[in-house]
Amino acid sequence: MARIVTIDIRPECKAFEEEQIHVRIGSQSDTQFLQSVLDEFGAPDVVLDDGSHHHDDINVSFDYLHPRMARDGIYLAEDLNGGYWPQLGGGLRSPNNFINRCKGFVDEMHAAATLYGDEVVAETDITRTTSAIHFHDSVVVLEKTPYLNHTMMIIPPDDPGRA
Ligand SMILES: C[S@@+](CC[C@H](N)C(=O)[O-])C[C@H]1O[C@@H](n2cnc3c(N)ncnc32)[C@H](O)[C@@H]1O
């Protein structure tokens, strides 16, 4: 049976609680509140951010929850088109635009490959945990996997054993 834990800043959302659906009231950018939800329910398998759509909030939630979710967890953020709008904390080239951060995560996912390139990307938590990043219109999906060993996938250009 699925257990769905939702958070919302509006207290009236409590009315939507059911046997499988838990509602906790607080802000997605309040990390103490997020921790209280993790303490109560444990590490989430799936996180879907459909909250304020302000990229300040999207980034705080991601930075806090993504490292704390299940090792094979899936993180989705939707309605990211606002990342191009300054009024939602974004902009085409803004580093706060979560879509831009996710473009950078693609390079971090391939950090081991960059060891053989012209510029090395430092290994990060994304390198160590992420096996797939899906871009849809206004939605990004990041898949974690506990079995990552990116170096096994790399055939360096000067590897004598290369076919
Ligand atoms: C686009 S609605 C989505 C609601 C729900 N996910 C659904 O699909 O019906 C966005 C929700 O985010 C809530 N919200 C706005 N700012 C928030 C914040 N900082 N933290 C948590 N929830 C927030 C709003 O109250 C609103 O209910």
The ligand as a Gaussian input file, in Angstrom:
#p B3LYP/6-31G(d) Opt

LIG

0 1
 C        0.232000      24.227000      -8.113000
 S       -0.497000      23.943000      -6.531000
 C       -0.362000      22.200000      -6.478000
 C       -1.165000      21.584000      -5.418000
 C       -1.168000      20.055000      -5.470000
 N        0.203000      19.535000      -5.671000
 C       -2.089000      19.552000      -6.552000
 O       -1.600000      19.004000      -7.555000
 O       -3.293000      19.703000      -6.408000
 C        0.764000      24.567000      -5.538000
 C        0.562000      24.386000      -4.030000
 O        1.772000      24.754000      -3.387000
 C        1.469000      25.395000      -2.174000
 N        2.616000      26.207000      -1.763000
 C        2.926000      27.467000      -2.148000
 N        4.074000      27.857000      -1.579000
 C        4.497000      26.825000      -0.806000
 C        5.617000      26.616000       0.021000
 N        6.572000      27.559000       0.181000
 N        5.718000      25.448000       0.666000
 C        4.789000      24.474000       0.512000
 N        3.700000      24.614000      -0.277000
 C        3.555000      25.777000      -0.933000
 C        0.190000      26.183000      -2.471000
 O       -0.524000      26.448000      -1.287000
 C       -0.544000      25.241000      -3.428000
 O       -1.461000      24.415000      -2.756000

